Amino acid sequence: MKHLILSCSLSPTSRSALLARRLESALAADGNTVKLIDLREVALPFCEANECYADPNVQMVTAAIAEAATVSIATPIYNYGVGGATRNLIALTGKAWTEKVVGFLCAAGGQGSYMAVMAIANSLMLDFRSLIVPRFVYASGACFSEDRITDATIEQRIDGLASDLRRIGSAITQVVQ
């Protein structure tokens, strides 16, 4: 099964990228095909006119989403919402999200924004019939030390998300075929 992880922070010291890398390891552990796209390494244009969809990076990311059985979004949370790069990515790739199994990993400063992904989750469900994995990872700043995850519960939640992605992705893939 093909899993795609989209690391959507543009920060050089991204904590959501740490979550993405940890999920990549968890999914790859049992031989799954896993691709991680880090938006710090793949420049995307702003979604504002028809020309943006012809951008080679937009086409590459759109194709990667379309080919994946599951897609996980690792995003920073700013001011009670997902980061702008995450919203821009979804706007640029649109219909590629149709009927995808989607998981979320969130890095935030504090505990107050744990429902911040709901606007994006609702949009994916209603606009593209994506199936949102109800277990998502939400890690506050206290869960990290410098460039590593230090909270064992967060690591367990990432393992649980990986398990859910494999299980739900496999079930959906079997039904579709």
Number of C-alpha atoms within 10 A of each C-alpha: 13 18 26 24 27 25 28 26 24 21 12 8 11 17 28 26 31 19 26 26 17 18 25 22 14 20 24 15 12 9 9 14 14 20 17 18 17 18 19 15 9 13 13 20 16 14 17 11 8 9 9 16 19 9 14 12 15 20 16 13 21 20 13 22 25 19 15 21 22 30 28 27 23 29 31 28 26 14 11 13 19 25 19 16 19 22 15 16 20 17 14 24 20 14 16 18 23 17 19 25 26 26 23 24 28 25 28 25 15 13 13 11 19 19 13 20 21 13 12 15 19 14 13 22 19 12 14 16 16 20 21 23 18 12 16 21 22 27 27 19 14 13 19 16 11 9 11 12 18 13 14 10 12 19 19 12 18 26 18 17 24 23 14 18 24 20 12 18 23 16 11 16 15 9 7 6 5
